[in-house]
Amino acid sequence: QAGMTLFRVIYDRSDWEAVNDNGDPNVMNWSYYNSVYSSADFQNLWDVIGYLNQKGIADGVMLNFMGGGPSWMVGSTSLTPGYEAEWAEMIASLLIYARDTRHLQFGLVGPNNEPDNSSDAVLKRVLMTRDQYVTSLHLLAQLLDAHGISGLGMVGPDLAWTSTDWLSAMMNDPVVMAKLAH
């Protein structure tokens, strides 16, 4: 009734892949991921998106991930160099599951909230360097395309601090820019 059309649906703690699903970030172990995403931890997320879909909101649903990542992938707070593809696989697996298994509709994803915010020790983030962020988004875009989710728009760089360096680096990657919605 209020005319709102954009809803940011947050999942806090990007640590749901407690152990690596397998040794290949290009092959998703669906037995593992199905058990993760069918758990009670995810029911509220699926219910909120389902409710919005019932109200006719699909493209205006933006999934946004924040909080610390899995300890095997993220040291104390920063993404371990070389794990960009594993991070992209983890994010993509959730989006693929939501669409293909739960049949939910959404149009946007903010894959990593405040990857530059090292000052908030309580919330902990998946910190990334600018180059890791662009590489991770590139790999995520490729995984989404490979699984038929080519129309999903990305929102980023979603920074805590103002920096034009991140957007400039993103602009140099045509794969990322093809997905960037906001």
Beta strands, then each sheet from edge to edge (+ up, - down):
strand 1: 7-12
strand 2: 61-66
strand 3: 108-110
strand 4: 153-154
sheet 1: 1+ 2+ 3+ 4+
end
